[in-house]
């Protein structure tokens, strides 16, 4: 009888599915011969024990309020760390696992405590630069949240936890450089970009009614969250200049805390009739909004967070042959310039953004060529089957030490 497969417990504090990154990683690991169980801690009424596409799921239901409070306090009052240190061994007793894979920095402390007691290695999967993100999120920069967010303590925790973790996963090479500056060796870090899982994306059906509603003489589309670091105020401020050059309409697909502020800004600038806020949409439907666009936008402001992260949506836009206008955040700008799939403007500069949009509005041929360039780059390089390979190699090496 051969050795049993190496078993991985992934932990996240969100309902699962549909988290795209977690799903993609788990599916790839299973296809490579590993066993994966996802421990999902959060507000979810689905069965405690479940399975999805070969992934075993254990749901530990807690209220959204409790989850958010533990996450928000994690850097000051270690309730979340203690909670996970109690919960993970209970899951271990139900079925052994050989490694812990903690999704997002704020879960790593609890994983380390439990992992050391259970004698299993711990992988820290950093979906973003959490410490820098805290300086830009609305909830952490406004009362009462900002009373409990101590960035200096978070910086100390990040350094300590990442040194203690057995492996660290980041989303882009720029993030690897940042983590290395904390003293973490290059050999311990694996970069796994948030690229597109083409087979899954192809399964999403196009909704013609959504496409038709999105189309305009010049249709601009943004998809994603509505928060301060997303730069949506710059995009809306650019719109009057774009409209002055010709008819245009902006569709903002997503939801977030600053939506009322963005709607008020659109009204003040006299462009409210040229913007549609769709609210939150399921991932499959977003494909149809992209299909209805002429150009897609990633208007992020530049911070330590956005200079070390890479959003899925960039590759969705590219694969759908849509030219992109992005700001000069390091990873996004690097890829757009490398692949010639769009234009790069200055972050926070509405005039720079409007000039890029006006240029593309006047040049259908340039839009077509950029769209083709982006699609080709995704098919050849920036797709999940290609970019996940370093993570599989990392886990094979980890399994060999079992």
DAJOJO-V247839 format. One record per residue. N is the residue number from 0. RES is the residue in three letters. PHI is phi in whole degrees, 0 to 359 (999 if undefined). PSI is psi in radians with two decimals (* if undefined). BURIAL is # if it has 9 or more other C-alpha atoms within 8 Angstrom, else .. Layout:
# DAJOJO-V247839
n:N res:RES phi:PHI psi:PSI burial:BURIAL
n:N res:RES phi:PHI psi:PSI burial:BURIAL
This chain:
# DAJOJO-V247839
n:0 res:UNK phi:999 psi:2.30 burial:.
n:1 res:UNK phi:284 psi:2.92 burial:.
n:2 res:UNK phi:294 psi:2.54 burial:.
n:3 res:UNK phi:290 psi:2.75 burial:.
n:4 res:UNK phi:297 psi:2.66 burial:.
n:5 res:UNK phi:290 psi:2.23 burial:#
n:6 res:UNK phi:254 psi:2.31 burial:#
n:7 res:UNK phi:240 psi:2.28 burial:#
n:8 res:UNK phi:256 psi:1.97 burial:#
n:9 res:UNK phi:268 psi:2.39 burial:#
n:10 res:UNK phi:237 psi:2.26 burial:#
n:11 res:UNK phi:215 psi:2.78 burial:#
n:12 res:UNK phi:251 psi:0.79 burial:.
n:13 res:UNK phi:220 psi:2.75 burial:#
n:14 res:UNK phi:300 psi:2.50 burial:#
n:15 res:UNK phi:221 psi:2.41 burial:.
n:16 res:UNK phi:296 psi:2.90 burial:.
n:17 res:UNK phi:237 psi:0.35 burial:.
n:18 res:UNK phi:307 psi:2.05 burial:#
n:19 res:UNK phi:293 psi:-0.82 burial:.
n:20 res:UNK phi:296 psi:-0.78 burial:.
n:21 res:UNK phi:298 psi:-0.77 burial:.
n:22 res:UNK phi:299 psi:-0.83 burial:#
n:23 res:UNK phi:298 psi:-0.78 burial:#
n:24 res:UNK phi:297 psi:-0.79 burial:#
n:25 res:UNK phi:296 psi:-0.78 burial:#
n:26 res:UNK phi:298 psi:-0.70 burial:#
n:27 res:UNK phi:292 psi:-0.70 burial:#
n:28 res:UNK phi:295 psi:-0.73 burial:#
n:29 res:UNK phi:297 psi:-0.75 burial:#
n:30 res:UNK phi:298 psi:-0.43 burial:.
n:31 res:UNK phi:269 psi:0.07 burial:.
n:32 res:UNK phi:103 psi:0.05 burial:.
n:33 res:UNK phi:272 psi:2.82 burial:#
n:34 res:UNK phi:254 psi:2.35 burial:#
n:35 res:UNK phi:232 psi:2.26 burial:#
n:36 res:UNK phi:241 psi:2.37 burial:#
n:37 res:UNK phi:253 psi:2.13 burial:#
n:38 res:UNK phi:265 psi:1.91 burial:#
n:39 res:UNK phi:256 psi:2.00 burial:#
n:40 res:UNK phi:252 psi:2.02 burial:#
n:41 res:UNK phi:163 psi:-2.99 burial:#
n:42 res:UNK phi:282 psi:1.87 burial:#
n:43 res:UNK phi:202 psi:2.12 burial:.
n:44 res:UNK phi:268 psi:0.04 burial:.
n:45 res:UNK phi:288 psi:2.94 burial:.
n:46 res:UNK phi:304 psi:2.58 burial:.
n:47 res:UNK phi:297 psi:-0.78 burial:#
n:48 res:UNK phi:255 psi:2.28 burial:.
n:49 res:UNK phi:205 psi:3.02 burial:.
n:50 res:UNK phi:216 psi:2.58 burial:.
n:51 res:UNK phi:211 psi:1.97 burial:.
n:52 res:UNK phi:53 psi:0.71 burial:.
n:53 res:UNK phi:88 psi:-0.08 burial:.
n:54 res:UNK phi:267 psi:2.19 burial:#
n:55 res:UNK phi:280 psi:2.42 burial:#
n:56 res:UNK phi:235 psi:2.32 burial:#
n:57 res:UNK phi:240 psi:2.08 burial:#
n:58 res:UNK phi:257 psi:2.24 burial:#
n:59 res:UNK phi:246 psi:1.80 burial:#
n:60 res:UNK phi:281 psi:2.21 burial:#
n:61 res:UNK phi:225 psi:2.83 burial:#
n:62 res:UNK phi:289 psi:2.71 burial:.
n:63 res:UNK phi:301 psi:-0.67 burial:.
n:64 res:UNK phi:296 psi:-0.81 burial:.
n:65 res:UNK phi:293 psi:-0.76 burial:.
n:66 res:UNK phi:302 psi:-0.83 burial:#
n:67 res:UNK phi:295 psi:-0.66 burial:.
n:68 res:UNK phi:293 psi:-0.77 burial:.
n:69 res:UNK phi:296 psi:-0.70 burial:#
n:70 res:UNK phi:295 psi:-0.78 burial:#
n:71 res:UNK phi:294 psi:-0.58 burial:#
n:72 res:UNK phi:271 psi:-0.07 burial:#
n:73 res:UNK phi:304 psi:-0.53 burial:#
n:74 res:UNK phi:273 psi:-0.18 burial:#
n:75 res:UNK phi:242 psi:-0.80 burial:#
n:76 res:UNK phi:238 psi:1.94 burial:.
n:77 res:UNK phi:284 psi:0.86 burial:#
n:78 res:UNK phi:295 psi:-0.71 burial:#
n:79 res:UNK phi:294 psi:-0.73 burial:#
n:80 res:UNK phi:300 psi:-0.81 burial:#
n:81 res:UNK phi:294 psi:-0.66 burial:#
n:82 res:UNK phi:298 psi:-0.83 burial:#
n:83 res:UNK phi:290 psi:-0.59 burial:#
n:84 res:UNK phi:296 psi:-0.47 burial:#
n:85 res:UNK phi:274 psi:-0.68 burial:#
n:86 res:UNK phi:285 psi:-0.77 burial:.
n:87 res:UNK phi:299 psi:-0.75 burial:#
n:88 res:UNK phi:298 psi:-0.54 burial:#
n:89 res:UNK phi:296 psi:-0.70 burial:.
n:90 res:UNK phi:292 psi:-0.68 burial:.
n:91 res:UNK phi:301 psi:-0.66 burial:#
n:92 res:UNK phi:292 psi:-0.43 burial:.
n:93 res:UNK phi:280 psi:-0.43 burial:.
n:94 res:UNK phi:185 psi:2.10 burial:.
n:95 res:UNK phi:299 psi:2.60 burial:.
n:96 res:UNK phi:223 psi:2.79 burial:#
n:97 res:UNK phi:256 psi:-0.22 burial:#
n:98 res:UNK phi:204 psi:2.61 burial:#
n:99 res:UNK phi:253 psi:2.32 burial:#
n:100 res:UNK phi:238 psi:1.83 burial:#
n:101 res:UNK phi:262 psi:2.12 burial:#
n:102 res:UNK phi:267 psi:1.91 burial:#
n:103 res:UNK phi:94 psi:2.53 burial:#
n:104 res:UNK phi:303 psi:-0.74 burial:#
n:105 res:UNK phi:294 psi:-0.23 burial:#
n:106 res:UNK phi:267 psi:-0.21 burial:#
n:107 res:UNK phi:294 psi:-0.65 burial:#
n:108 res:UNK phi:301 psi:-0.79 burial:#
n:109 res:UNK phi:294 psi:-0.67 burial:#
n:110 res:UNK phi:297 psi:-0.69 burial:#
n:111 res:UNK phi:295 psi:-0.76 burial:#
n:112 res:UNK phi:299 psi:-0.86 burial:#
n:113 res:UNK phi:293 psi:-0.73 burial:#
n:114 res:UNK phi:299 psi:-0.68 burial:#
n:115 res:UNK phi:291 psi:-0.65 burial:#
n:116 res:UNK phi:291 psi:-0.58 burial:.
n:117 res:UNK phi:267 psi:-0.09 burial:.
n:118 res:UNK phi:61 psi:0.82 burial:.
n:119 res:UNK phi:234 psi:2.55 burial:#
n:120 res:UNK phi:292 psi:2.70 burial:#
n:121 res:UNK phi:238 psi:2.23 burial:#
n:122 res:UNK phi:253 psi:2.18 burial:#
n:123 res:UNK phi:262 psi:2.00 burial:#
n:124 res:UNK phi:257 psi:1.82 burial:#
n:125 res:UNK phi:270 psi:1.75 burial:#
n:126 res:UNK phi:292 psi:-0.37 burial:#
n:127 res:UNK phi:199 psi:3.05 burial:#
n:128 res:UNK phi:277 psi:1.50 burial:#
n:129 res:UNK phi:301 psi:-0.72 burial:#
n:130 res:UNK phi:296 psi:-0.79 burial:#
n:131 res:UNK phi:290 psi:-0.61 burial:#
n:132 res:UNK phi:300 psi:-0.60 burial:#
n:133 res:UNK phi:297 psi:-0.45 burial:#
n:134 res:UNK phi:280 psi:-0.09 burial:#
n:135 res:UNK phi:238 psi:-0.34 burial:#
n:136 res:UNK phi:293 psi:2.51 burial:#
n:137 res:UNK phi:297 psi:-0.76 burial:#
n:138 res:UNK phi:293 psi:-0.51 burial:.
n:139 res:UNK phi:266 psi:-0.11 burial:#
n:140 res:UNK phi:246 psi:0.05 burial:#
n:141 res:UNK phi:237 psi:2.78 burial:.
n:142 res:UNK phi:291 psi:2.50 burial:.
n:143 res:UNK phi:271 psi:-0.11 burial:.
n:144 res:UNK phi:303 psi:-0.71 burial:#
n:145 res:UNK phi:292 psi:-0.28 burial:#
n:146 res:UNK phi:292 psi:-0.38 burial:.
n:147 res:UNK phi:249 psi:0.02 burial:#
n:148 res:UNK phi:256 psi:1.96 burial:#
n:149 res:UNK phi:248 psi:1.75 burial:.
n:150 res:UNK phi:296 psi:-0.64 burial:#
n:151 res:UNK phi:297 psi:-0.72 burial:.
n:152 res:UNK phi:293 psi:-0.69 burial:#
n:153 res:UNK phi:298 psi:-0.67 burial:#
n:154 res:UNK phi:297 psi:-0.69 burial:#
n:155 res:UNK phi:292 psi:-0.73 burial:.
n:156 res:UNK phi:296 psi:-0.75 burial:#
n:157 res:UNK phi:301 psi:-0.83 burial:#
n:158 res:UNK phi:300 psi:-0.81 burial:#
n:159 res:UNK phi:294 psi:-0.79 burial:.
n:160 res:UNK phi:294 psi:-0.71 burial:#
n:161 res:UNK phi:289 psi:-0.55 burial:#
n:162 res:UNK phi:294 psi:-0.63 burial:#
n:163 res:UNK phi:281 psi:-0.46 burial:.
n:164 res:UNK phi:295 psi:2.62 burial:#
n:165 res:UNK phi:282 psi:-0.60 burial:#
n:166 res:UNK phi:216 psi:2.68 burial:#
n:167 res:UNK phi:232 psi:2.28 burial:#
n:168 res:UNK phi:250 psi:2.34 burial:#
n:169 res:UNK phi:235 psi:2.95 burial:#
n:170 res:UNK phi:262 psi:-0.09 burial:#
n:171 res:UNK phi:195 psi:2.76 burial:#
n:172 res:UNK phi:298 psi:-0.62 burial:#
n:173 res:UNK phi:299 psi:-0.57 burial:#
n:174 res:UNK phi:289 psi:-0.62 burial:#
n:175 res:UNK phi:300 psi:-0.77 burial:#
n:176 res:UNK phi:300 psi:-0.74 burial:.
n:177 res:UNK phi:296 psi:-0.76 burial:#
n:178 res:UNK phi:293 psi:-0.63 burial:#
n:179 res:UNK phi:297 psi:-0.54 burial:#
n:180 res:UNK phi:293 psi:-0.27 burial:.
n:181 res:UNK phi:274 psi:0.00 burial:.
n:182 res:UNK phi:96 psi:0.15 burial:.
n:183 res:UNK phi:276 psi:2.25 burial:#
n:184 res:UNK phi:293 psi:2.58 burial:.
n:185 res:UNK phi:306 psi:-0.68 burial:.
n:186 res:UNK phi:293 psi:-0.32 burial:.
n:187 res:UNK phi:270 psi:-0.15 burial:#
n:188 res:UNK phi:250 psi:2.35 burial:#
n:189 res:UNK phi:237 psi:2.24 burial:#
n:190 res:UNK phi:265 psi:2.17 burial:#
n:191 res:UNK phi:230 psi:1.60 burial:#
n:192 res:UNK phi:296 psi:2.68 burial:#
n:193 res:UNK phi:280 psi:1.14 burial:#
n:194 res:UNK phi:273 psi:-3.10 burial:#
n:195 res:UNK phi:266 psi:2.35 burial:#
n:196 res:UNK phi:272 psi:1.65 burial:#
n:197 res:UNK phi:301 psi:-0.77 burial:.
n:198 res:UNK phi:301 psi:-0.75 burial:.
n:199 res:UNK phi:292 psi:-0.78 burial:.
n:200 res:UNK phi:298 psi:-0.62 burial:#
n:201 res:UNK phi:293 psi:-0.38 burial:.
n:202 res:UNK phi:284 psi:-0.31 burial:.
n:203 res:UNK phi:288 psi:2.17 burial:#
n:204 res:UNK phi:281 psi:2.58 burial:#
n:205 res:UNK phi:277 psi:2.25 burial:#
n:206 res:UNK phi:262 psi:1.86 burial:.
n:207 res:UNK phi:299 psi:-0.55 burial:.
n:208 res:UNK phi:295 psi:-0.64 burial:.
n:209 res:UNK phi:290 psi:-0.74 burial:#
n:210 res:UNK phi:301 psi:-0.83 burial:#
n:211 res:UNK phi:297 psi:-0.68 burial:.
n:212 res:UNK phi:290 psi:-0.41 burial:.
n:213 res:UNK phi:273 psi:-0.50 burial:#
n:214 res:UNK phi:297 psi:2.57 burial:#
n:215 res:UNK phi:202 psi:2.96 burial:.
n:216 res:UNK phi:307 psi:-0.63 burial:.
n:217 res:UNK phi:215 psi:1.84 burial:#
n:218 res:UNK phi:259 psi:2.09 burial:#
n:219 res:UNK phi:252 psi:2.32 burial:#
n:220 res:UNK phi:232 psi:2.33 burial:#
n:221 res:UNK phi:241 psi:2.40 burial:#
n:222 res:UNK phi:232 psi:2.46 burial:#
n:223 res:UNK phi:137 psi:-2.99 burial:.
n:224 res:UNK phi:287 psi:2.80 burial:.
n:225 res:UNK phi:247 psi:1.58 burial:#
n:226 res:UNK phi:221 psi:2.97 burial:#
n:227 res:UNK phi:298 psi:-0.63 burial:#
n:228 res:UNK phi:282 psi:-0.08 burial:#
n:229 res:UNK phi:281 psi:-0.24 burial:#
n:230 res:UNK phi:74 psi:0.36 burial:#
n:231 res:UNK phi:290 psi:-0.44 burial:#
n:232 res:UNK phi:295 psi:-0.64 burial:.
n:233 res:UNK phi:294 psi:-0.74 burial:#
n:234 res:UNK phi:298 psi:-0.77 burial:#
n:235 res:UNK phi:292 psi:-0.66 burial:#
n:236 res:UNK phi:294 psi:-0.46 burial:#
n:237 res:UNK phi:283 psi:-0.39 burial:#
n:238 res:UNK phi:298 psi:-0.70 burial:#
n:239 res:UNK phi:303 psi:-0.64 burial:#
n:240 res:UNK phi:290 psi:-0.63 burial:#
n:241 res:UNK phi:293 psi:-0.78 burial:#
n:242 res:UNK phi:295 psi:-0.57 burial:#
n:243 res:UNK phi:297 psi:-0.44 burial:.
n:244 res:UNK phi:270 psi:-0.23 burial:.
n:245 res:UNK phi:160 psi:2.90 burial:.
n:246 res:UNK phi:300 psi:2.43 burial:#
n:247 res:UNK phi:202 psi:2.68 burial:#
n:248 res:UNK phi:218 psi:2.39 burial:#
n:249 res:UNK phi:252 psi:2.25 burial:#
n:250 res:UNK phi:247 psi:2.11 burial:#
n:251 res:UNK phi:254 psi:1.93 burial:#
n:252 res:UNK phi:258 psi:1.84 burial:#
n:253 res:UNK phi:153 psi:3.14 burial:#
n:254 res:UNK phi:217 psi:2.76 burial:#
n:255 res:UNK phi:176 psi:3.01 burial:.
n:256 res:UNK phi:295 psi:-0.50 burial:.
n:257 res:UNK phi:265 psi:0.19 burial:#
n:258 res:UNK phi:306 psi:-0.80 burial:#
n:259 res:UNK phi:303 psi:-0.65 burial:.
n:260 res:UNK phi:293 psi:-0.70 burial:.
n:261 res:UNK phi:292 psi:-0.70 burial:#
n:262 res:UNK phi:295 psi:-0.68 burial:#
n:263 res:UNK phi:294 psi:-0.67 burial:.
n:264 res:UNK phi:295 psi:-0.76 burial:#
n:265 res:UNK phi:300 psi:-0.71 burial:#
n:266 res:UNK phi:294 psi:-0.75 burial:#
n:267 res:UNK phi:295 psi:-0.58 burial:.
n:268 res:UNK phi:272 psi:-0.03 burial:#
n:269 res:UNK phi:74 psi:0.44 burial:.
n:270 res:UNK phi:241 psi:0.22 burial:#
n:271 res:UNK phi:302 psi:-0.59 burial:#
n:272 res:UNK phi:287 psi:-0.16 burial:.
n:273 res:UNK phi:254 psi:0.20 burial:.
n:274 res:UNK phi:229 psi:2.37 burial:#
n:275 res:UNK phi:244 psi:2.16 burial:#
n:276 res:UNK phi:262 psi:1.98 burial:.
n:277 res:UNK phi:274 psi:-0.32 burial:#
n:278 res:UNK phi:78 psi:-3.10 burial:.
n:279 res:UNK phi:294 psi:2.45 burial:.
n:280 res:UNK phi:227 psi:2.59 burial:#
n:281 res:UNK phi:297 psi:2.58 burial:.
n:282 res:UNK phi:306 psi:-0.77 burial:.
n:283 res:UNK phi:301 psi:-0.59 burial:#
n:284 res:UNK phi:287 psi:-0.48 burial:#
n:285 res:UNK phi:301 psi:-0.56 burial:#
n:286 res:UNK phi:304 psi:-0.64 burial:#
n:287 res:UNK phi:288 psi:-0.61 burial:#
n:288 res:UNK phi:295 psi:-0.72 burial:#
n:289 res:UNK phi:298 psi:-0.73 burial:#
n:290 res:UNK phi:301 psi:-0.57 burial:#
n:291 res:UNK phi:276 psi:0.01 burial:#
n:292 res:UNK phi:265 psi:2.82 burial:#
n:293 res:UNK phi:259 psi:-0.54 burial:#
n:294 res:UNK phi:210 psi:2.54 burial:#
n:295 res:UNK phi:243 psi:2.66 burial:#
n:296 res:UNK phi:232 psi:2.42 burial:#
n:297 res:UNK phi:237 psi:1.60 burial:#
n:298 res:UNK phi:266 psi:0.44 burial:#
n:299 res:UNK phi:309 psi:2.49 burial:#
n:300 res:UNK phi:283 psi:2.78 burial:#
n:301 res:UNK phi:271 psi:2.13 burial:#
n:302 res:UNK phi:218 psi:3.06 burial:#
n:303 res:UNK phi:299 psi:-0.45 burial:#
n:304 res:UNK phi:288 psi:-0.99 burial:#
n:305 res:UNK phi:287 psi:-0.28 burial:#
n:306 res:UNK phi:279 psi:-0.02 burial:#
n:307 res:UNK phi:222 psi:0.53 burial:#
n:308 res:UNK phi:216 psi:2.89 burial:#
n:309 res:UNK phi:214 psi:2.01 burial:#
n:310 res:UNK phi:280 psi:2.54 burial:.
n:311 res:UNK phi:307 psi:-0.70 burial:#
n:312 res:UNK phi:300 psi:-0.51 burial:.
n:313 res:UNK phi:304 psi:-0.76 burial:#
n:314 res:UNK phi:282 psi:-0.48 burial:#
n:315 res:UNK phi:298 psi:-0.82 burial:#
n:316 res:UNK phi:300 psi:-0.82 burial:#
n:317 res:UNK phi:297 psi:-0.79 burial:#
n:318 res:UNK phi:297 psi:-0.59 burial:#
n:319 res:UNK phi:278 psi:0.22 burial:#
n:320 res:UNK phi:61 psi:0.58 burial:#
n:321 res:UNK phi:258 psi:2.26 burial:#
n:322 res:UNK phi:295 psi:2.68 burial:#
n:323 res:UNK phi:237 psi:2.60 burial:#
n:324 res:UNK phi:244 psi:2.10 burial:#
n:325 res:UNK phi:232 psi:2.86 burial:#
n:326 res:UNK phi:269 psi:3.06 burial:#
n:327 res:UNK phi:274 psi:0.56 burial:#
n:328 res:UNK phi:299 psi:2.38 burial:#
n:329 res:UNK phi:306 psi:-0.94 burial:#
n:330 res:UNK phi:293 psi:-0.74 burial:#
n:331 res:UNK phi:293 psi:-0.82 burial:#
n:332 res:UNK phi:298 psi:-0.70 burial:#
n:333 res:UNK phi:301 psi:-0.82 burial:.
n:334 res:UNK phi:290 psi:-0.72 burial:.
n:335 res:UNK phi:296 psi:-0.73 burial:#
n:336 res:UNK phi:291 psi:-0.70 burial:#
n:337 res:UNK phi:299 psi:-0.70 burial:.
n:338 res:UNK phi:262 psi:-0.12 burial:#
n:339 res:UNK phi:54 psi:0.79 burial:#
n:340 res:UNK phi:257 psi:0.11 burial:#
n:341 res:UNK phi:176 psi:-2.82 burial:#
n:342 res:UNK phi:240 psi:2.58 burial:#
n:343 res:UNK phi:248 psi:2.25 burial:#
n:344 res:UNK phi:241 psi:3.00 burial:#
n:345 res:UNK phi:282 psi:2.28 burial:#
n:346 res:UNK phi:298 psi:2.39 burial:#
n:347 res:UNK phi:77 psi:0.10 burial:.
n:348 res:UNK phi:249 psi:1.78 burial:#
n:349 res:UNK phi:295 psi:-0.60 burial:#
n:350 res:UNK phi:293 psi:-0.79 burial:.
n:351 res:UNK phi:300 psi:-0.73 burial:#
n:352 res:UNK phi:293 psi:-0.73 burial:#
n:353 res:UNK phi:295 psi:-0.64 burial:#
n:354 res:UNK phi:297 psi:-0.72 burial:#
n:355 res:UNK phi:295 psi:-0.75 burial:#
n:356 res:UNK phi:293 psi:-0.73 burial:#
n:357 res:UNK phi:296 psi:-0.72 burial:#
n:358 res:UNK phi:302 psi:-0.79 burial:.
n:359 res:UNK phi:287 psi:-0.52 burial:#
n:360 res:UNK phi:296 psi:-0.49 burial:.
n:361 res:UNK phi:265 psi:-0.01 burial:.
n:362 res:UNK phi:225 psi:1.38 burial:.
n:363 res:UNK phi:303 psi:-0.62 burial:.
n:364 res:UNK phi:293 psi:-0.70 burial:.
n:365 res:UNK phi:295 psi:-0.69 burial:.
n:366 res:UNK phi:299 psi:-0.75 burial:#
n:367 res:UNK phi:298 psi:-0.80 burial:#
n:368 res:UNK phi:294 psi:-0.73 burial:#
n:369 res:UNK phi:296 psi:-0.71 burial:#
n:370 res:UNK phi:299 psi:-0.76 burial:#
n:371 res:UNK phi:295 psi:-0.69 burial:#
n:372 res:UNK phi:299 psi:-0.77 burial:#
n:373 res:UNK phi:295 psi:-0.77 burial:#
n:374 res:UNK phi:299 psi:-0.78 burial:#
n:375 res:UNK phi:297 psi:-0.70 burial:#
n:376 res:UNK phi:297 psi:-0.64 burial:#
n:377 res:UNK phi:290 psi:-0.79 burial:#
n:378 res:UNK phi:298 psi:-0.67 burial:#
n:379 res:UNK phi:271 psi:-0.51 burial:.
n:380 res:UNK phi:221 psi:-0.92 burial:.
n:381 res:UNK phi:269 psi:1.02 burial:#
n:382 res:UNK phi:232 psi:2.73 burial:#
n:383 res:UNK phi:298 psi:-0.70 burial:#
n:384 res:UNK phi:302 psi:-0.54 burial:.
n:385 res:UNK phi:276 psi:-0.84 burial:.
n:386 res:UNK phi:280 psi:-0.25 burial:#
n:387 res:UNK phi:279 psi:-0.21 burial:#
n:388 res:UNK phi:303 psi:-0.72 burial:.
n:389 res:UNK phi:300 psi:-0.61 burial:#
n:390 res:UNK phi:293 psi:-0.71 burial:#
n:391 res:UNK phi:296 psi:-0.71 burial:#
n:392 res:UNK phi:298 psi:-0.73 burial:.
n:393 res:UNK phi:299 psi:-0.77 burial:#
n:394 res:UNK phi:288 psi:-0.57 burial:.
n:395 res:UNK phi:298 psi:-0.73 burial:.
n:396 res:UNK phi:294 psi:-0.66 burial:.
n:397 res:UNK phi:294 psi:-0.71 burial:.
n:398 res:UNK phi:295 psi:-0.57 burial:.
n:399 res:UNK phi:293 psi:-0.30 burial:.
n:400 res:UNK phi:265 psi:0.06 burial:.
n:401 res:UNK phi:302 psi:* burial:.
